[in-house]
Amino acid sequence: MEETRPYITRYAYKRSLGWLVRYYAHGQTLQRLVSDSRYGDDPARSLQAAQHAFATLAQTIAPRPVYRIQRSPRNKTGRIGVCLLWKKERKGQRVPVYSVNWTLAGRRRTKVFRLHRYPSQMAAWHAAVIFREHQEHAMQVERIQALRALYPTQEHTR
């Protein structure tokens, strides 16, 4: 059985054999067929070239974000990953908070912004949105590093 290769699949069709490389960028899917015939009908050499092609794409084009891009109609704050909740405190009182959710290193995390600690509700919302933008950047950096680690850039022979 053939080992699993993320984003690279074996392509066998009537007159061509090779490896199909797929790279998911923001708003588009980039594909490239690396044919065995170009590398002396050697699947191992064409696989190495396909891995190099994927590594080149990962180095030059930003990948599709792993977080949601379109806002849900249920979200009333106007920003993805930020929601207005009522949190129950230790003394039993309920206070309004903005909750920010994000995922890093496979772990979902949450941070709350209590409205009573800010001069206004708008100031608390701005702080939550800025924090979420920083976390989106961190999630995207983590995604780029994970894709680059799949197939490190290597020299290949033709």
C-alpha positions, 0 to 999 in steps of 0.5 A: 500500500502506498504511503499517504502524502498530504496535498500530493496524489498519484495521478494515473490516466490513459496516457499520463502517469505522475503526481498531482500537486494541490495547494490551497491558497486564499480563494483559489486552488493551484494544481500542477501535474508532475509527469513521470515521463519528464523524469525518465519514467521514474516515479520516485524522481517525479515524486521528489519533483512534486514535493519540491513544487509543493515546497516552492508554492508553500514558500511563495504563496500564503495558504488559505487561512484555517479560521473562518472568513465569512461571518455567521448570521448569528454573530451580532458583534460584526467580527468573527471569533468575538462574541458578547456573552453574559458571564457568571462571576464567583459572587453569583452576579452576571456581567457582560463580556466579549469572548474571543476564541482561537486555536493554536497548537491544536488547542482551543483557547478563550479570552474574555474582555469584561466590559466594566474594565473599559471606559465604554462597550466600544472600547472593550469591543475594540480591544477584543477585535485587536486581540483576535487579529493578533491571534489570527496572524499567529494562527496563519503563521502556524499554518505556514510553518506546518505546510513548509515542514511537510516537504522541506525545500530540497534540490532535485535533479532533472 
